[in-house]
Amino acid sequence: MAEVTLHIGGHDYRVACADGEETALHALGNIVEREVQAARALGGLNESRQLLFAALFLADKLTNSSTQTAPSTPNAGDDGALDALAARVEALTQRLGAIRQNLV
């Protein structure tokens, strides 16, 4: 059994995984970290709410990707797909920011 350390939201988390899955787990941790950073950019959220919003961002992406007829999986050489994904994250960040303002 392998173990990796993921850096998410300013904390290190040691996570066990099957041998050979370390790279995939690091990649998933990086995705979560990016979403936490997007949530942090909203401002005024404590750590648990940042993680909550990161989970909501990811759930939204998952929901949107499952409703598309031909989902696109971006790769390192696909700038168009990355730009589209970045635009979706930005739009979601703005929507969640508006929701957050209504809650305050």
TORDOGU-300044 format. One record per residue: residue number from 1; residue in one letter; x, y, z of N, C-alpha, C, CB in turn. Coordinates in Angstrom, 2 decimals. Last residue first. Glycine has a CB too. Layout:
BEGIN
(NUM a (X Y Z) (X Y Z) (X Y Z) (X Y Z))
...
This chain:
BEGIN
(104 v (-25.49 36.35 3.35) (-24.88 37.19 4.40) (-25.86 38.22 4.89) (-23.62 37.89 3.88))
(103 l (-26.76 35.18 1.25) (-26.80 34.49 2.53) (-26.31 35.35 3.67) (-25.97 33.24 2.45))
(102 n (-26.23 36.80 -0.90) (-27.62 36.71 -0.46) (-27.74 36.02 0.89) (-28.44 35.98 -1.48))
(101 q (-23.55 36.29 -1.23) (-23.95 37.62 -0.82) (-25.39 37.62 -0.32) (-23.79 38.61 -1.98))
(100 r (-23.67 33.63 -2.15) (-23.04 33.92 -0.86) (-23.48 35.29 -0.34) (-21.50 33.85 -0.97))
(99 i (-24.78 34.03 -4.66) (-25.53 33.26 -3.66) (-25.00 33.59 -2.27) (-25.43 31.74 -3.95))
(98 a (-22.67 35.41 -5.85) (-23.97 36.06 -5.71) (-24.82 35.36 -4.66) (-24.70 36.09 -7.06))
(97 g (-20.75 33.37 -5.78) (-20.50 34.63 -5.07) (-21.79 35.39 -4.85) (-19.51 35.51 -5.87))
(96 l (-21.91 31.53 -7.47) (-21.81 31.20 -6.06) (-21.50 32.43 -5.22) (-20.74 30.14 -5.84))
(95 r (-21.65 32.97 -9.89) (-22.98 32.57 -9.40) (-22.93 32.27 -7.91) (-23.50 31.34 -10.17))
(94 q (-18.85 33.22 -10.05) (-19.68 34.42 -9.97) (-21.07 34.09 -9.43) (-19.79 35.08 -11.35))
(93 t (-18.16 30.53 -10.26) (-17.65 31.32 -9.15) (-18.50 32.58 -8.96) (-16.17 31.70 -9.38))
(92 l (-19.36 29.90 -12.69) (-19.85 29.27 -11.46) (-19.40 30.05 -10.24) (-19.38 27.82 -11.38))
(91 a (-17.74 31.42 -14.39) (-19.18 31.69 -14.31) (-19.77 31.10 -13.04) (-19.90 31.11 -15.54))
(90 e (-15.24 30.17 -13.91) (-15.43 31.60 -13.61) (-16.91 31.93 -13.47) (-14.80 32.47 -14.71))
(89 v (-15.77 27.62 -14.87) (-15.42 27.80 -13.46) (-15.64 29.25 -13.06) (-13.96 27.37 -13.19))
(88 r (-16.24 28.23 -17.58) (-17.31 27.64 -16.77) (-17.04 27.81 -15.28) (-17.46 26.15 -17.09))
(87 a (-13.71 29.19 -18.30) (-14.88 30.08 -18.39) (-16.04 29.55 -17.56) (-15.31 30.24 -19.85))
(86 a (-12.20 26.87 -17.96) (-11.91 28.04 -17.13) (-13.08 29.02 -17.15) (-10.63 28.74 -17.61))
(85 l (-13.32 25.31 -19.99) (-13.45 24.89 -18.61) (-13.20 26.06 -17.67) (-12.47 23.75 -18.31))
(84 a (-12.50 26.79 -22.21) (-13.93 26.59 -21.96) (-14.16 26.19 -20.51) (-14.50 25.52 -22.91))
(83 d (-9.72 26.55 -21.95) (-10.34 27.87 -21.89) (-11.83 27.76 -21.59) (-10.13 28.62 -23.22))
(82 l (-9.48 23.79 -22.30) (-9.09 24.39 -21.03) (-9.69 25.78 -20.87) (-7.56 24.47 -20.92))
(81 a (-10.34 23.55 -24.94) (-11.10 22.89 -23.88) (-10.76 23.47 -22.52) (-10.84 21.37 -23.89))
(80 g (-8.30 25.07 -26.19) (-9.71 25.44 -26.32) (-10.55 24.82 -25.23) (-10.24 25.01 -27.68))
(79 d (-5.91 23.69 -25.65) (-6.14 25.00 -25.04) (-7.60 25.41 -25.12) (-5.28 26.04 -25.70))
(78 d (-4.78 20.83 -25.37) (-6.10 21.26 -25.82) (-6.47 22.57 -25.15) (-7.16 20.19 -25.53))
(77 g (-2.54 19.59 -24.39) (-2.43 20.29 -25.65) (-3.73 20.87 -26.15) (-1.89 19.37 -26.67))
(76 a (-3.34 18.35 -21.99) (-2.33 19.42 -21.94) (-2.25 20.20 -23.24) (-0.98 18.83 -21.62))
(75 n (-6.90 18.00 -22.36) (-5.56 17.49 -22.09) (-4.58 18.63 -22.24) (-5.21 16.30 -23.05))
(74 p (-10.34 17.70 -21.38) (-9.19 18.50 -21.79) (-7.89 17.77 -21.50) (-9.20 19.84 -21.08))
(73 t (-12.82 15.91 -22.72) (-11.84 15.79 -21.65) (-10.60 16.57 -22.07) (-11.50 14.30 -21.35))
(72 s (-16.10 16.70 -23.41) (-14.71 16.87 -23.84) (-13.81 16.76 -22.63) (-14.51 18.22 -24.55))
(71 p (-19.05 14.84 -24.02) (-18.17 15.55 -23.12) (-16.74 15.58 -23.63) (-18.21 14.93 -21.76))
(70 a (-21.54 14.98 -25.84) (-20.18 14.57 -26.17) (-19.21 15.31 -25.27) (-19.85 14.84 -27.67))
(69 t (-23.85 15.78 -24.50) (-23.89 14.61 -25.38) (-22.51 14.10 -25.72) (-24.64 14.93 -26.64))
(68 q (-23.97 16.55 -21.02) (-23.51 16.88 -22.37) (-23.52 15.62 -23.22) (-22.10 17.51 -22.35))
(67 t (-24.50 15.63 -18.55) (-25.65 16.01 -19.36) (-25.26 16.41 -20.78) (-26.39 17.15 -18.71))
(66 s (-22.10 15.17 -17.34) (-22.94 14.00 -17.57) (-24.15 14.34 -18.41) (-23.38 13.39 -16.26))
(65 s (-21.06 17.72 -17.09) (-20.40 16.81 -18.02) (-21.27 15.59 -18.31) (-19.04 16.36 -17.46))
(64 n (-22.76 18.82 -15.15) (-22.74 19.38 -16.51) (-22.12 18.42 -17.50) (-21.99 20.70 -16.54))
(63 t (-22.08 17.20 -12.95) (-23.45 17.24 -13.45) (-23.49 17.74 -14.88) (-24.32 18.12 -12.56))
(62 l (-19.36 17.86 -12.69) (-19.77 16.48 -12.91) (-21.18 16.42 -13.50) (-19.71 15.68 -11.60))
(61 k (-19.53 20.59 -12.16) (-18.81 20.11 -13.34) (-19.23 18.69 -13.69) (-17.29 20.16 -13.12))
(60 d (-20.94 20.48 -9.74) (-21.51 21.17 -10.89) (-20.85 20.70 -12.18) (-21.36 22.69 -10.74))
(59 a (-19.10 19.16 -8.14) (-20.39 18.52 -8.41) (-21.06 19.16 -9.62) (-21.32 18.63 -7.18))
(58 l (-17.08 21.12 -8.07) (-16.82 19.82 -8.70) (-18.12 19.09 -9.03) (-15.96 18.95 -7.78))
(57 f (-18.43 23.16 -6.69) (-17.86 23.41 -8.02) (-17.67 22.09 -8.77) (-16.51 24.17 -7.91))
(56 l (-18.98 21.81 -4.29) (-20.08 22.24 -5.15) (-19.60 22.52 -6.57) (-20.76 23.49 -4.56))
(55 a (-16.37 21.49 -3.32) (-17.18 20.30 -3.61) (-18.35 20.66 -4.52) (-17.69 19.67 -2.31))
(54 a (-15.77 24.19 -2.96) (-14.97 23.39 -3.89) (-15.74 22.14 -4.29) (-13.61 23.02 -3.26))
(53 f (-17.63 24.81 -0.98) (-17.78 25.41 -2.29) (-16.97 24.65 -3.34) (-17.37 26.88 -2.26))
(52 l (-16.52 23.24 1.12) (-17.89 23.03 0.66) (-18.08 23.58 -0.75) (-18.90 23.68 1.62))
(51 l (-14.01 24.42 1.39) (-14.09 23.03 0.96) (-15.49 22.69 0.46) (-13.71 22.09 2.11))
(50 q (-14.88 26.94 2.25) (-14.08 26.82 1.03) (-14.14 25.40 0.49) (-12.62 27.23 1.29))
(49 r (-16.11 26.23 4.62) (-16.97 26.70 3.52) (-16.19 26.68 2.20) (-17.49 28.13 3.82))
(48 s (-13.88 25.52 6.14) (-14.89 24.50 5.82) (-15.79 24.94 4.68) (-15.74 24.20 7.05))
(47 e (-12.46 28.01 6.21) (-11.89 26.83 5.57) (-12.94 25.78 5.22) (-10.84 26.21 6.48))
(46 n (-14.71 30.76 5.45) (-13.78 30.03 6.31) (-13.37 28.74 5.60) (-14.43 29.72 7.70))
(45 l (-14.80 33.39 3.11) (-15.22 32.03 3.46) (-14.21 31.41 4.41) (-15.40 31.16 2.20))
(44 g (-13.98 35.87 2.15) (-14.89 35.82 3.29) (-15.37 34.44 3.69) (-16.05 36.64 3.01))
(43 g (-13.63 35.10 -1.35) (-13.39 35.93 -0.17) (-14.43 35.70 0.92) (-13.39 37.38 -0.57))
(42 l (-13.40 33.83 -3.72) (-14.68 34.48 -3.43) (-14.55 35.42 -2.25) (-15.78 33.43 -3.16))
(41 a (-11.00 32.54 -3.60) (-11.04 33.80 -4.34) (-12.37 34.54 -4.13) (-10.81 33.56 -5.83))
(40 r (-11.67 30.14 -2.43) (-10.97 31.13 -1.60) (-11.04 32.51 -2.27) (-9.50 30.72 -1.37))
(39 a (-12.66 28.83 -4.66) (-13.58 29.17 -3.57) (-12.96 30.26 -2.69) (-13.91 27.92 -2.73))
(38 a (-10.28 28.51 -6.07) (-11.38 29.26 -6.68) (-12.38 29.70 -5.62) (-12.10 28.40 -7.76))
(37 q (-8.91 26.89 -4.24) (-8.39 28.23 -4.54) (-9.46 29.10 -5.19) (-7.15 28.13 -5.47))
(36 v (-10.50 24.63 -4.42) (-10.42 25.33 -3.13) (-9.90 26.75 -3.36) (-9.50 24.56 -2.13))
(35 e (-9.92 23.93 -7.05) (-11.28 24.33 -6.71) (-11.32 25.05 -5.36) (-12.20 23.10 -6.67))
(34 r (-7.21 23.26 -6.82) (-7.62 24.36 -7.73) (-9.02 24.85 -7.37) (-7.59 23.90 -9.21))
(33 e (-7.45 21.06 -5.05) (-6.74 22.28 -4.63) (-7.12 23.47 -5.52) (-5.21 22.07 -4.68))
(32 v (-8.73 19.20 -6.70) (-9.41 19.70 -5.51) (-8.76 21.00 -5.04) (-9.38 18.64 -4.38))
(31 i (-6.67 18.82 -8.57) (-7.98 19.32 -9.01) (-8.72 19.92 -7.82) (-8.82 18.19 -9.66))
(30 n (-4.69 17.74 -6.95) (-4.46 19.03 -7.61) (-5.76 19.65 -8.10) (-3.50 18.86 -8.79))
(29 g (-5.87 15.31 -6.26) (-5.61 16.31 -5.23) (-5.38 17.69 -5.81) (-4.42 15.89 -4.40))
(28 l (-5.79 14.07 -8.77) (-7.08 14.39 -8.16) (-6.92 15.44 -7.06) (-7.72 13.12 -7.58))
(27 a (-2.99 13.85 -9.03) (-3.76 14.61 -10.02) (-5.12 15.00 -9.45) (-3.94 13.80 -11.32))
(26 h (-2.42 12.13 -6.88) (-1.86 13.50 -6.90) (-2.65 14.37 -7.87) (-0.36 13.47 -7.30))
(25 l (-3.75 9.87 -7.83) (-4.21 10.52 -6.61) (-3.67 11.93 -6.50) (-3.80 9.70 -5.39))
(24 a (-2.20 9.25 -10.07) (-3.62 9.58 -10.24) (-4.15 10.31 -9.01) (-4.45 8.30 -10.51))
(23 t (0.23 8.66 -8.82) (0.14 9.76 -9.78) (-1.30 10.20 -9.96) (0.73 9.34 -11.14))
(22 e (-0.44 6.40 -7.19) (0.05 7.65 -6.62) (-0.13 8.83 -7.57) (1.51 7.51 -6.25))
(21 e (-1.08 3.87 -7.92) (-2.13 4.89 -8.06) (-1.70 6.26 -7.55) (-3.38 4.45 -7.32))
(20 g (0.92 2.09 -7.33) (0.74 2.46 -8.72) (-0.32 3.53 -8.94) (0.40 1.26 -9.51))
(19 d (-0.70 0.58 -4.60) (0.55 0.80 -5.32) (0.26 1.08 -6.79) (1.49 -0.42 -5.17))
(18 a (-3.60 2.35 -3.42) (-2.98 1.13 -3.93) (-1.67 1.49 -4.64) (-3.94 0.37 -4.89))
(17 c (-3.16 4.75 -0.76) (-3.74 4.30 -2.02) (-3.03 3.01 -2.44) (-3.61 5.40 -3.13))
(16 a (-3.62 7.10 1.88) (-3.16 5.80 1.40) (-3.86 5.47 0.09) (-3.42 4.69 2.45))
(15 v (-2.60 10.37 2.48) (-3.68 9.51 2.00) (-3.07 8.22 1.47) (-4.52 10.22 0.90))
(14 r (-2.10 13.15 4.41) (-1.51 11.87 4.01) (-2.65 10.93 3.68) (-0.58 11.27 5.13))
(13 y (-2.28 16.50 3.67) (-3.07 15.34 4.05) (-2.36 14.09 3.52) (-4.53 15.43 3.50))
(12 d (-1.50 19.77 4.62) (-1.02 18.53 4.03) (-1.84 17.36 4.57) (0.49 18.32 4.31))
(11 h (-3.11 22.87 3.82) (-2.82 21.75 4.74) (-2.30 20.56 3.95) (-4.09 21.35 5.54))
(10 g (-3.95 24.76 2.04) (-2.94 25.15 3.01) (-2.58 24.07 4.02) (-3.39 26.35 3.72))
(9 g (-5.75 23.40 0.39) (-6.21 24.46 1.27) (-5.23 24.85 2.35) (-7.48 24.07 1.91))
(8 i (-3.76 20.60 0.19) (-5.07 21.16 -0.17) (-5.46 22.22 0.86) (-6.16 20.04 -0.25))
(7 h (-1.51 18.42 -0.81) (-1.53 19.76 -0.24) (-2.82 20.43 -0.73) (-0.25 20.60 -0.65))
(6 l (-1.09 15.04 0.02) (-1.79 16.01 -0.82) (-1.79 17.36 -0.09) (-3.25 15.54 -1.15))
(5 t (1.13 12.45 -0.03) (0.74 13.64 0.71) (0.14 14.63 -0.27) (1.96 14.26 1.47))
(4 v (0.53 8.92 -0.19) (0.93 10.19 -0.79) (0.49 11.32 0.13) (0.31 10.36 -2.22))
(3 e (1.45 5.54 0.01) (0.90 6.70 0.71) (1.42 7.95 0.03) (1.27 6.68 2.22))
(2 a (0.62 2.14 -0.91) (1.39 3.38 -1.02) (0.70 4.48 -0.22) (1.56 3.79 -2.51))
(1 m (0.85 -1.17 0.00) (0.00 0.00 0.00) (0.90 1.23 0.00) (-0.97 0.00 1.22))
